[in-house]
Amino acid sequence: MQRDFGVLVLKSWELGAATFHRGVTPETVFPFVVEVDHSSLESSTLLFTSLEELVTNIELIQDAHLAVAANRLIHALGFNTQQQ
């Protein structure tokens, strides 16, 4: 992350087992989430969004791997999707 995006990772967590969508894509994806040092973000080209915005717009995600990872993150953090 630091080499490719200029972001210093403080900690990382797996978001469950790897996913593989047979017949859709050849990749095996290992979803994870990272905590980053906010002071390293000003030089990064990465874009971030709030968890609330992610929940509100989850149906706009068209990539299956990203949709699975986003839903796992929402549930892992115990975010109440009924609030939206």
N, C-alpha and C positions, 0 to 999 in steps of 0.2 A: 504494500500500500504506500509506503513512503517512497520507494523508488519509482513506482508507476504513477502515483497520484499526489505525491507530496504531503501525505497525511500520516501522522504518527499514531499507530494503534496502541492503545493502552491495555486492552483486554479483548478476548474473542470467545464466543460461545457457539456451539453447534445448535442448529435448529432442527433436530431430529435426523432421521435416516436419509441417506441419499435417495434421489428420485431419478427414475428413468421412464420415459414415456415411449414405450415400444411402438414402432411404426410411425411415430410423430417426429422424433428427433433422435440422433444417434448419441447424444451426450448423456453422461451420468452427472448429475448435479449434486454437490454437497453444500446445502444451504447453511449459512452461519451469519451471525450478527457481530458487529465490532463496536467497541467504545473507542472513540478517537479523542486525541488532544485537541480541544477547540482552538488553541493558539496556532496550530499548524494548518488551519483551514483557509486562511486568507490567501495562501499561495497555491491552493488546490483548484483544479478545474471541476471537481465533483460538485454535484448539486444535491441538496438535502431538502426533505419535506418533513412536516410534522406528522406524528402518528395520527392525529385527528384528521388531517387532510388525506392521509392514506386510507383510513377507514371510510371516509366520506366518498372517495373516488375509486374504491377498490374495483368496481366493475369496469373501469377504463383500462385496466391492465390486460393486455392482449397476449403477453408471453406466459405460457403455462408454468414454467419454472419460477418466474418472478411472482406469479399469483400464489403458488404454493408457499413460497418463502414468506411472502407478505402476510398471508393468513396464519402461518405458524408463528410469526413474530407477534402479531396481534393477540393471539391466544396465549402465547408464552408470557406476555407482559400482563395478561389478565385484563386487557382493555375491554370495557363493556360496549359492545357494538350497538346495543339497544339505545344508548344515549344519543346517537346520531340521528 
